[in-house]
Amino acid sequence: MIAPDPLPRREFNDPDAALAHACAIYNNGVAHLRKHLHAFLDGKVPGERVRATYPFARVRIDTVARADSRLSYGFAAGPGRFETTLTRPELFADYYREQFRLLLRNHAVAIEIGVSEQPIPIQFSLAADDRLEGMLTPQRRVLMRDLFDLPDLASMDDGIANGTYEPGFDEAHPLALFTGARVDYSLHRLRHYSGTAPEHFQHFVLFTNYQFYIDEFVRIGHTLMADAAGDYTAFVEPGNVVTRRTGTPADPRDADGVAPPRLPQMPAYHLVRPGGSGITMVNIGVGPANAKTITDHIAVLRPHVWIMLGHCAGLRNTQQLGDYVLAHGYVREDHVLDEELPLWVPIPALAEVQMALEHAVADVTQLSGYDLKRVLRTGTVASTDNRNWELLPHPGPERRFSQSRAVALDMESATIAANGFRFRVPYGTLLCVSDKPLHGEIKLPGMAHQFYRERVDQHLRIGMRAVELLRAAGAGQLHSRKLRSFAEVAFQ
């Protein structure tokens, strides 16, 4: 085995020093892999297998006394050894630093940083602009498997998040929901699906299922960039095309951004604010499969909240086209999370997000009290994986929707909320009624376009206003104990 010169395991009582040592181990390993990979691409075959491994973080707790019972994270569930592997410490620097700080504060024990036994897959060591496509013959691809570690699915499943992982005898308990390899896998998938680098994603995420919302978000983004006194510093579009706020100096890396010849499957757009406190908006397209896919990967970035803004079918005759629906419960007929999160698991409404969304509707519409109830209804949203549910034999799903007291139906909201619950990411849903198929009001081209023009701008501004309210309240108000299990990991 050809391994890099090992760096020693050390104990730290300072989060910055612990982070610096993790960075040194990670960078040492990645540099080792890249050196030997480039030599391999030049035709040089190493005589032994090449390997580097992730850094680990570990704490040892020897008391059953837990930290402040009001906390939702930042402490170990009980006595034992807890550890996780770390990756991309330069990307997750603020996150890791904060998790280390909380552990030191709440347990007063040293944090161990060392070299783990989990290999870094060679693909995950590549720089953002490295490409292997077309550089290897089929024979050398086979040889590459003998010389370098490739991704191992057994090391990147979601057993920890799903609550099904059970450490073996004398194994450490998990310290985080995701291992280093699982995080790396999602970072690569995010580039593919969103068309932007993970570095640009912000802590507040809006999802939509219509391009009309993205068009308006792009317009708002460029308008904000023209305001030299604004809070947002940059607007990033697919291809990592960066527009800086007027008066803000360019970053040398901005020149690398190039608009793609075609949009990726789920394009992402980012209104950047210092500390990642801006807004990312993603067009997830139609269907629960996309909704699950993108939230599976954004979850590793540990956002503070994600909110669904989209269109829905109104199920009540009292609703009007253009009314808003604030989801306080979900009927899950999307079927994409049945294995990971069984249907008997309730998906609770989160008060902090619900209040922010309701206040945002009031702020933007300038309505209050009984007048606000004319345009905003709180209720259960049903999500289905059958776009043509209306064509099922009668009486079909409408009976179930009535029994569940559902007021609206779409294809994505329950999936996004359920994956938020699963991954401990605060979530919310605000939909806009665009048709009423049970009552004969279906979308027709002319009517639909007029509706979109009239409602999209207001709906998007409501979502952005909700983010402003949540940001002002502070992230500590968002990460609720309702999202934490019995023996929860310490990292947020």
Residue pairs with C-beta under 8 A, 6 or more apart in sequence:
1 48
1 49
1 50
1 51
2 36
2 46
2 47
2 48
2 49
2 50
2 51
3 32
3 51
3 52
3 53
4 28
4 29
4 31
4 32
4 52
5 28
6 115
7 21
7 24
7 25
7 28
7 114
7 115
8 114
9 112
9 113
9 114
9 115
10 21
10 112
10 113
10 114
11 110
11 111
11 112
11 113
12 18
12 21
12 100
12 110
12 111
12 112
12 113
13 104
13 110
13 111
14 104
15 96
15 97
15 98
15 100
15 101
15 104
15 111
16 97
18 57
18 100
18 111
18 113
19 89
19 93
19 96
19 97
19 100
21 55
21 113
22 55
22 57
22 86
22 89
22 96
22 113
23 89
23 90
23 93
25 55
25 113
25 114
25 115
26 54
26 55
26 86
26 87
26 88
26 89
28 52
29 52
29 53
29 54
29 55
29 115
29 120
29 125
30 52
30 120
30 125
32 50
32 52
33 50
33 52
33 120
33 122
33 125
33 148
34 125
34 126
34 127
34 130
36 46
36 50
36 148
37 50
37 122
37 125
37 126
37 148
39 46
40 46
40 140
40 144
40 147
40 148
41 132
41 135
41 136
45 143
45 147
46 147
49 146
49 147
49 148
50 147
50 148
51 119
51 148
51 149
52 119
52 120
52 125
53 115
53 116
53 117
53 118
53 119
53 120
54 85
54 86
54 87
54 116
54 118
54 119
54 120
54 179
54 180
54 181
55 85
55 86
55 89
55 113
55 114
55 115
55 116
55 180
56 83
56 84
56 85
56 86
56 112
56 113
56 114
56 115
56 116
56 118
57 83
57 84
57 86
57 96
57 100
57 111
57 112
57 113
57 175
58 81
58 82
58 83
58 111
58 112
58 113
58 114
58 172
58 175
59 76
59 81
59 82
59 83
59 103
59 107
59 109
59 110
59 111
59 112
59 175
59 490
60 80
60 81
60 82
60 109
60 112
61 76
61 78
61 79
61 80
61 81
61 82
61 107
61 109
62 79
63 79
64 78
64 79
66 75
66 77
66 78
67 74
67 75
67 106
67 107
68 75
68 106
70 481
71 106
72 479
72 480
72 481
72 483
72 484
72 492
73 102
73 424
73 479
73 484
73 488
73 489
73 490
73 491
73 492
74 99
74 102
74 103
74 105
74 106
74 490
74 492
75 102
75 103
75 106
75 107
75 490
76 82
76 103
76 107
76 173
76 175
76 490
77 173
77 486
77 487
77 488
77 490
78 487
80 172
80 173
81 172
81 173
82 172
82 173
82 174
82 175
82 489
82 490
83 112
83 172
83 173
83 174
83 175
84 174
84 175
84 176
84 178
84 179
84 180
84 489
84 491
85 116
85 118
85 179
85 180
85 181
86 92
86 96
86 180
87 120
87 124
87 180
87 181
87 183
87 184
88 183
88 184
88 187
89 96
91 187
91 198
91 199
92 183
94 275
94 276
95 302
95 492
98 492
99 176
99 490
99 491
99 492
100 111
102 490
103 109
103 111
103 490
104 111
116 180
118 155
118 179
118 180
118 181
119 149
119 152
120 149
120 180
120 181
120 184
121 148
121 149
121 150
121 151
121 152
121 181
121 184
122 144
122 148
122 149
122 150
123 132
123 150
123 151
123 188
124 151
124 181
124 184
124 185
124 188
126 132
128 191
128 197
129 256
136 144
151 181
151 185
152 181
155 179
155 181
155 182
156 179
156 181
156 182
156 185
157 182
158 182
158 296
158 340
159 165
160 174
160 176
160 177
160 178
160 179
160 489
161 177
161 178
161 299
161 422
161 423
161 424
162 340
162 341
162 422
163 485
165 174
167 173
167 174
173 487
174 489
175 489
175 490
175 491
176 489
176 490
176 491
177 299
177 423
177 424
177 489
177 491
178 186
178 299
178 300
182 300
183 300
186 296
186 297
186 298
186 299
186 300
187 198
187 297
187 300
189 293
189 296
189 297
190 196
190 198
190 201
190 268
190 297
190 298
190 301
191 197
191 198
192 264
192 265
193 264
193 265
193 266
193 293
193 294
193 297
194 238
194 264
194 266
194 267
194 268
194 282
194 294
195 238
195 239
195 260
195 263
195 264
195 267
195 268
196 236
196 237
196 238
196 239
196 240
196 267
196 268
196 269
196 270
197 240
198 301
200 236
200 240
200 268
200 270
200 272
200 280
201 268
201 270
201 276
201 280
201 298
201 301
201 303
202 270
202 271
202 272
202 273
202 276
202 277
202 278
202 279
202 280
202 303
203 276
203 277
203 278
203 303
203 304
203 305
203 475
204 277
204 278
204 279
204 280
204 303
204 304
204 305
204 306
204 467
204 470
204 471
205 279
205 280
205 281
205 282
205 298
205 303
205 305
205 306
205 307
206 217
206 279
206 280
206 281
206 282
206 306
206 307
206 309
206 463
206 464
206 467
207 281
207 282
207 284
207 291
207 294
207 306
207 307
207 308
207 309
207 310
207 412
207 416
208 214
208 281
208 282
208 283
208 284
208 308
208 309
208 310
209 283
209 284
209 285
209 286
209 310
209 311
209 410
209 411
209 412
210 283
210 310
210 311
210 452
210 456
211 283
212 452
212 456
213 281
213 283
213 309
213 310
213 456
213 459
213 460
214 267
214 269
214 281
214 283
215 456
216 456
216 457
216 460
217 269
217 271
217 281
217 460
218 237
218 269
220 271
220 460
220 464
221 232
221 235
221 243
221 269
221 271
222 235
222 243
224 230
224 232
224 235
224 245
224 271
225 232
225 234
225 235
225 243
225 244
225 245
225 246
226 246
227 245
227 246
228 245
228 246
228 247
230 245
231 273
232 245
232 271
232 272
232 273
232 278
233 244
233 245
233 248
233 272
233 273
233 274
234 242
234 243
234 244
234 245
234 248
234 270
234 272
235 242
235 243
235 269
235 270
235 271
235 272
236 242
236 243
236 257
236 269
236 270
236 272
237 243
237 259
237 267
237 269
238 259
238 260
238 263
238 264
238 267
238 268
238 269
239 257
239 258
239 259
239 260
240 256
240 257
240 258
241 257
241 258
241 259
242 250
242 251
242 254
242 257
244 250
244 251
244 254
265 285
265 290
266 282
266 283
266 284
266 285
266 290
266 293
266 294
267 282
267 283
268 280
268 281
268 282
269 280
269 281
269 282
270 278
270 279
270 280
270 281
271 278
271 279
271 280
271 281
272 278
273 279
277 471
279 464
279 467
280 303
282 294
282 298
284 290
284 291
284 294
284 412
286 387
286 411
286 412
287 385
287 387
287 411
287 412
288 334
288 335
288 336
288 383
288 385
288 411
288 412
288 414
288 415
289 336
289 385
290 412
291 334
291 336
291 411
291 412
291 415
291 416
291 419
292 334
292 336
292 337
292 415
292 419
295 306
295 415
295 416
295 419
295 420
295 423
295 425
296 419
298 306
299 419
299 423
299 425
302 425
302 492
303 425
304 426
304 470
304 475
304 478
304 479
305 353
305 425
305 426
305 427
305 428
305 467
305 470
305 478
306 416
306 420
306 425
306 426
306 427
306 428
307 353
307 357
307 427
307 428
307 429
307 430
307 463
307 466
307 467
308 412
308 413
308 416
308 417
308 427
308 428
308 429
308 430
308 431
309 430
309 431
309 432
309 459
309 460
309 462
309 463
310 410
310 412
310 413
310 431
310 432
311 410
311 431
311 432
311 433
311 434
312 325
312 381
312 408
312 409
312 410
312 413
312 431
312 432
312 433
312 434
313 408
313 409
313 410
313 433
313 434
313 435
313 436
313 437
313 438
314 320
314 321
314 323
314 325
314 407
314 408
314 433
314 435
314 436
315 382
315 398
315 401
315 402
315 406
315 407
315 408
315 409
315 436
315 438
316 377
316 407
317 436
317 439
319 377
319 407
319 408
319 433
319 436
320 433
321 433
321 434
321 435
321 436
321 441
321 451
322 375
322 432
322 433
322 451
322 454
322 455
323 374
323 375
323 376
323 377
323 432
323 433
324 361
324 375
324 376
324 377
324 430
324 431
324 432
324 433
324 459
324 462
325 376
325 377
325 378
325 379
325 381
325 407
325 408
325 429
325 430
325 431
325 432
325 433
326 354
326 357
326 358
326 361
326 376
326 377
326 378
326 379
326 429
326 430
327 349
327 378
327 379
327 380
327 381
327 408
327 413
327 417
327 428
327 429
327 430
327 431
328 349
328 354
328 378
328 379
328 380
329 347
329 349
329 379
329 380
329 381
330 347
330 380
330 381
330 382
330 383
330 413
330 414
330 417
330 418
331 380
331 381
331 382
331 383
331 400
331 401
331 404
331 406
331 414
332 343
332 347
332 383
332 414
332 415
332 418
333 382
333 383
333 384
333 385
333 386
333 397
333 400
333 414
334 383
334 384
334 385
334 411
334 412
334 414
334 415
334 418
335 385
336 385
336 415
337 415
337 418
337 419
337 422
340 422
341 418
341 419
341 421
341 422
345 418
345 421
347 414
347 417
347 418
347 421
348 421
348 482
350 426
350 427
350 428
350 478
350 480
350 482
350 483
352 426
352 470
352 473
352 477
352 478
352 480
353 426
353 427
353 428
353 466
353 470
353 478
354 378
354 428
356 428
356 466
356 469
356 470
356 473
357 428
357 430
357 462
357 466
358 372
358 376
358 378
359 466
359 469
360 462
360 463
360 465
360 466
360 469
361 367
361 372
361 375
361 376
361 430
361 462
362 368
362 372
363 462
363 465
364 458
364 461
364 462
364 465
365 372
365 375
365 458
365 462
367 374
367 375
377 407
379 405
379 406
379 407
379 408
380 404
380 405
380 406
380 407
381 406
381 407
381 408
381 409
381 410
381 413
381 414
381 429
381 431
382 397
382 400
382 401
382 404
382 406
382 408
382 409
382 410
382 414
383 409
383 410
383 411
383 412
383 413
383 414
383 415
384 397
384 409
384 411
385 411
386 392
386 397
387 411
389 396
389 397
389 409
390 437
390 438
398 438
401 409
408 431
408 433
410 431
413 429
413 431
416 427
416 429
417 427
417 428
417 429
419 425
420 426
420 427
420 483
421 427
421 483
424 479
424 483
424 484
424 492
425 483
426 478
426 479
426 480
426 483
428 466
430 459
430 462
430 463
430 466
432 455
432 459
434 443
434 448
434 451
434 455
435 441
435 442
435 443
436 442
470 477
470 478
479 492
